Amino acid sequence: MFFYYYLKNPKQVGALCPSSKKLRKAITQNIGLENVKNIVEIGPGTGAFTEAILQRKHKDAKFFAIEINDQMAQKLSKKYENLDLQIGNAENLEYFLYQRSMSNVDVVVSGIPWALLKNHEQEKLLNAIYKNLSKGGYFTTFAYIIPSPSSRAFRLKIFELFSEVKISKIVWQNIPPAIVYYCKK
């Protein structure tokens, strides 16, 4: 399924297969998911990170996911029937939070293929995330270790924007291998 959607629209599906269990664990640790009130996942795809978030989050935490791809969203809705799923562009994060009476978000977990986005698309999304992230909140995402100008530009942007950025060890068990960025506001 991933391969089909990747070929159909690589900007919306940046992977050939779902993220590994090791990457799922890495992206949801070290960000305090167990203790926060508001969580948003952007680019959940088929729910690899969604499952990890649902397992780790506090039972009273508000959580919703934003998916831009209609077909992926339909599959995700069937997989997680009670998931609050917003179909749309994460650039509209502020509006989606407003609709849910959330003034800000404590943790944003992202599965977006950042290296496939144009410079201005990266900036718009990062600014929307940063603007709506609570002070001390975390934005966490991953990147494949395949270097590209776009991935380097993304890395520079997060280091300029966030007060603290930590990088995980390489997750070799993922295809392709990846690292996780833990960005704190």
Phi, psi and chi 1 to 4 in degrees:
 res  aa     phi    psi   chi1   chi2   chi3   chi4
   1 MET       -  -46.6  178.7  176.5   96.9      -
   2 PHE   -57.9  -45.6  -95.4   81.1      -      -
   3 PHE   -60.0  -42.1 -173.0   66.5      -      -
   4 TYR   -61.1  -49.9  168.7   75.9      -      -
   5 TYR   -66.6  -33.6  -71.6  126.8      -      -
   6 TYR   -62.7  -45.6  175.7   79.2      -      -
   7 LEU   -66.4  -36.2  -69.1  175.6      -      -
   8 LYS   -69.8  -42.9 -168.0  172.0  176.4 -176.8
   9 ASN  -155.2   85.5 -167.3  -16.1      -      -
  10 PRO   -64.2  -16.8   19.6  -27.5      -      -
  11 LYS   -75.8  -24.3  -82.1 -158.6  167.2 -173.6
  12 GLN   -96.7  -24.8  -71.4 -176.3    5.9      -
  13 VAL  -128.2  105.6 -179.2      -      -      -
  14 GLY   -97.9   12.4      -      -      -      -
  15 ALA  -131.5  153.3      -      -      -      -
  16 LEU   -89.7  -19.0  -60.7  174.3      -      -
  17 CYS  -151.7  163.0   57.4      -      -      -
  18 PRO   -62.5  157.6  -17.6   28.2      -      -
  19 SER   -65.9  146.8  -61.8      -      -      -
  20 SER   -72.5  164.4   69.8      -      -      -
  21 LYS   -60.9  -36.8  -73.3 -177.2 -178.2  179.4
  22 LYS   -64.6  -41.4  -69.8  -84.5 -171.8 -179.6
  23 LEU   -69.6  -38.8 -175.2   58.2      -      -
  24 ARG   -58.0  -43.9  -65.9  174.6 -150.2  176.9
  25 LYS   -67.3  -44.8 -177.6  179.1  177.7 -176.3
  26 ALA   -62.5  -39.5      -      -      -      -
  27 ILE   -74.8  -21.4 -156.0  163.1      -      -
  28 THR  -105.0    5.6   55.9      -      -      -
  29 GLN  -102.0  163.0   66.2 -176.1   14.2      -
  30 ASN    67.9   16.2  -56.4  -41.2      -      -
  31 ILE  -125.6    5.5   54.7  173.5      -      -
  32 GLY    70.5   30.0      -      -      -      -
  33 LEU   -54.1  -32.2  -87.4  176.4      -      -
  34 GLU   -69.5  -18.0  -57.8   82.1   -0.1      -
  35 ASN  -119.3    4.7  -55.2  -47.7      -      -
  36 VAL  -100.4  163.6  -62.2      -      -      -
  37 LYS   -96.0  -36.8  -65.4  178.9 -177.4  177.0
  38 ASN  -127.0  124.5  -61.6  -35.9      -      -
  39 ILE  -129.7  138.0  -55.3  163.0      -      -
  40 VAL  -130.2  136.6  175.0      -      -      -
  41 GLU  -111.9  128.5 -179.7 -178.0   12.5      -
  42 ILE  -113.6  132.8   55.8  175.7      -      -
  43 GLY    72.5   52.4      -      -      -      -
  44 PRO   -72.4  -18.0   27.5  -35.2      -      -
  45 GLY    58.2 -120.8      -      -      -      -
  46 THR   -95.1    3.6   57.1      -      -      -
  47 GLY   100.6   19.4      -      -      -      -
  48 ALA   -57.5  -47.0      -      -      -      -
  49 PHE   -79.8  -30.1  -60.3  150.3      -      -
  50 THR   -55.3  -47.1  -50.9      -      -      -
  51 GLU   -59.3  -44.8 -175.9  174.9  -24.1      -
  52 ALA   -64.6  -39.5      -      -      -      -
  53 ILE   -63.9  -47.3  -66.6  167.0      -      -
  54 LEU   -60.6  -34.5  -70.2  169.6      -      -
  55 GLN   -73.2  -33.4  -70.2  172.1   -5.7      -
  56 ARG   -94.8  -28.5  -67.5 -173.2   84.9  125.2
  57 LYS   -68.1  155.3   77.4  174.2 -168.8   66.0
  58 HIS   -65.7  144.8 -171.2  -82.8      -      -
  59 LYS   -61.3  -25.3   64.4  179.7  177.5   65.7
  60 ASP   -94.7   -2.1  -64.3  -32.7      -      -
  61 ALA   -70.0  142.6      -      -      -      -
  62 LYS   -83.2  137.2  -70.7 -176.6  178.8 -179.4
  63 PHE  -146.0  131.9  168.3   55.9      -      -
  64 PHE  -144.1  160.9   74.0   96.7      -      -
  65 ALA  -121.4  147.6      -      -      -      -
  66 ILE  -118.3  120.0  -55.4  168.4      -      -
  67 GLU  -126.1  131.9  175.9   57.0   54.5      -
  68 ILE   -88.5  -23.3 -161.1  167.7      -      -
  69 ASN   -92.5  116.2 -177.7  -65.1      -      -
  70 ASP   -57.1  -45.2  -70.8  -21.8      -      -
  71 GLN   -66.0  -41.5  -69.6   89.0    6.5      -
  72 MET   -63.0  -41.8  -70.5  -81.1 -151.9      -
  73 ALA   -61.7  -41.2      -      -      -      -
  74 GLN   -62.2  -44.3  -72.7  174.4   10.2      -
  75 LYS   -64.6  -39.8  -69.3 -169.9 -179.0  -62.0
  76 LEU   -65.5  -39.9 -166.8   60.9      -      -
  77 SER   -62.4  -36.5  -70.8      -      -      -
  78 LYS   -71.2  -36.4  -71.5  176.7 -175.2  170.7
  79 LYS   -70.6  -40.4 -171.7  174.3 -178.5  179.6
  80 TYR  -125.3   86.8  -58.2  101.9      -      -
  81 GLU   -60.3  -32.1  -67.2  178.2    8.7      -
  82 ASN   -95.8    7.2  -65.0  -36.4      -      -
  83 LEU   -71.6  132.1  178.0   66.3      -      -
  84 ASP   -78.6  104.3 -178.9   -1.7      -      -
  85 LEU  -117.7  123.0 -179.1   60.6      -      -
  86 GLN  -103.4  121.5  176.3   71.1   53.7      -
  87 ILE   -90.2  121.5  -61.4  172.7      -      -
  88 GLY   162.9 -172.4      -      -      -      -
  89 ASN   -95.2  131.3 -169.4  -40.3      -      -
  90 ALA   -64.2  -12.1      -      -      -      -
  91 GLU   -60.4  -21.7  -70.6  176.3   13.1      -
  92 ASN   -93.5   24.4  -60.6  -47.0      -      -
  93 LEU   -52.1  -45.4  178.1   59.0      -      -
  94 GLU   -57.7  -44.0 -175.5  170.4   12.1      -
  95 TYR   -66.3  -42.0  179.3   68.6      -      -
  96 PHE   -64.3  -36.8  -60.6  148.5      -      -
  97 LEU   -65.6  -44.8  -70.2  168.5      -      -
  98 TYR   -57.3  -43.5  171.3   78.0      -      -
  99 GLN   -59.3  -26.9  -73.0  180.0  -47.9      -
 100 ARG  -104.4   12.3  -69.9  160.1  177.0   83.0
 101 SER    56.8   38.8  -59.7      -      -      -
 102 MET  -109.6  121.8  -63.4  165.5   75.1      -
 103 SER   -77.4  -27.7   58.1      -      -      -
 104 ASN  -158.9 -178.1   57.1   25.9      -      -
 105 VAL  -127.5  140.9   60.9      -      -      -
 106 ASP   -89.0  -33.1  -58.4  -52.1      -      -
 107 VAL  -139.5  131.8  170.9      -      -      -
 108 VAL  -118.7  121.3  174.6      -      -      -
 109 VAL  -106.8  128.7  176.2      -      -      -
 110 SER  -122.4  132.9  170.8      -      -      -
 111 GLY  -111.0   15.6      -      -      -      -
 112 ILE   -68.2  138.5  -69.2  176.9      -      -
 113 PRO   -79.3   78.6   28.3  -33.4      -      -
 114 TRP   -55.1  -38.9  -66.6   96.0      -      -
 115 ALA   -67.8  -16.8      -      -      -      -
 116 LEU   -91.0   -7.4  -62.9  178.2      -      -
 117 LEU   -87.8  150.3  -59.5  179.5      -      -
 118 LYS   -71.9  160.7  -66.8  177.9 -177.8  164.4
 119 ASN   -51.9  -49.6 -171.6   44.1      -      -
 120 HIS   -68.7  -28.7   72.7  -82.4      -      -
 121 GLU   -70.2  -42.0  -67.1  169.5  -34.1      -
 122 GLN   -58.7  -46.9  -72.9 -178.5   -2.7      -
 123 GLU   -61.7  -45.5  -74.1  178.9    9.8      -
 124 LYS   -60.2  -46.6  -80.1 -175.7  179.0  179.3
 125 LEU   -65.7  -46.3  -81.5  171.3      -      -
 126 LEU   -62.0  -40.6  -77.1  172.1      -      -
 127 ASN   -65.0  -39.5  -73.5  -26.2      -      -
 128 ALA   -63.9  -41.7      -      -      -      -
 129 ILE   -65.3  -51.0  -68.4  164.7      -      -
 130 TYR   -60.7  -44.6 -172.2   83.1      -      -
 131 LYS   -59.5  -36.6  178.1 -179.1  178.9 -174.2
 132 ASN   -99.4    3.3  -67.6  -73.5      -      -
 133 LEU   -86.1  134.8 -162.1   60.0      -      -
 134 SER   -68.9  156.2   60.3      -      -      -
 135 LYS   -61.1  128.6 -174.3  167.9  176.0   50.5
 136 GLY    84.9   -0.2      -      -      -      -
 137 GLY   -76.6  164.8      -      -      -      -
 138 TYR  -115.7  139.1  -82.9   95.6      -      -
 139 PHE  -114.0  122.9  161.8   60.5      -      -
 140 THR  -126.7  136.3 -176.7      -      -      -
 141 THR  -151.3  174.8 -168.4      -      -      -
 142 PHE  -127.9  164.8   73.4   98.6      -      -
 143 ALA  -145.2  141.2      -      -      -      -
 144 TYR   -71.5  152.1  -61.6  125.5      -      -
 145 ILE   -82.1   10.5   60.2  167.9      -      -
 146 ILE   -79.0  114.5  -57.6  164.0      -      -
 147 PRO   -72.4  143.5   23.3  -27.8      -      -
 148 SER  -154.8  158.8   72.2      -      -      -
 149 PRO   -58.3  -38.4  -23.6   32.2      -      -
 150 SER   -68.3  -38.0 -173.2      -      -      -
 151 SER   -69.9  -36.0   63.5      -      -      -
 152 ARG   -66.8  -40.1  -78.4 -169.2  -67.4  -82.7
 153 ALA   -63.2  -40.8      -      -      -      -
 154 PHE   -62.0  -45.4  174.9   74.3      -      -
 155 ARG   -59.6  -44.7 -174.0  179.0 -178.6  132.2
 156 LEU   -60.7  -41.5  -72.8  172.9      -      -
 157 LYS   -61.4  -44.5  -75.3 -178.9 -176.0   75.0
 158 ILE   -70.4  -33.3   60.3  173.3      -      -
 159 PHE   -69.3  -30.3  -87.4   93.3      -      -
 160 GLU   -76.5  -35.4  -71.7  173.6    2.5      -
 161 LEU   -83.6  -43.0 -168.5   58.1      -      -
 162 PHE   -95.9  148.8  -69.5   91.6      -      -
 163 SER   -71.7  -26.9   64.8      -      -      -
 164 GLU  -144.8  130.4  178.5 -177.1  -52.7      -
 165 VAL  -131.0  123.3  177.9      -      -      -
 166 LYS  -114.1  150.2  -67.5 -177.0 -179.8  176.2
 167 ILE  -122.6  133.0  -57.3  170.8      -      -
 168 SER   -72.6  169.7   73.9      -      -      -
 169 LYS   -67.7  161.7  -67.0 -179.8  179.3  178.2
 170 ILE   -65.9  132.5  -64.1  173.5      -      -
 171 VAL   -92.6   92.6 -179.7      -      -      -
 172 TRP   -71.1  -21.6  -67.8  105.7      -      -
 173 GLN   -79.6    1.9  -62.9   84.2  -10.0      -
 174 ASN   -96.9  154.1 -161.4   68.2      -      -
 175 ILE  -117.6  113.7  -59.3  173.2      -      -
 176 PRO   -73.7  167.0   22.3  -25.9      -      -
 177 PRO   -55.9  148.6  -26.1   35.7      -      -
 178 ALA  -141.7  166.1      -      -      -      -
 179 ILE  -123.1  159.7   55.8  168.0      -      -
 180 VAL  -113.7  135.4  175.4      -      -      -
 181 TYR  -100.2  127.1  -66.0  114.1      -      -
 182 TYR  -109.5  105.8  -54.0  101.3      -      -
 183 CYS  -109.0  121.9  -50.8      -      -      -
 184 LYS  -108.8  134.8 -172.0  173.8 -176.5  178.9
 185 LYS   -83.1      - -177.5  172.4 -179.2 -179.5
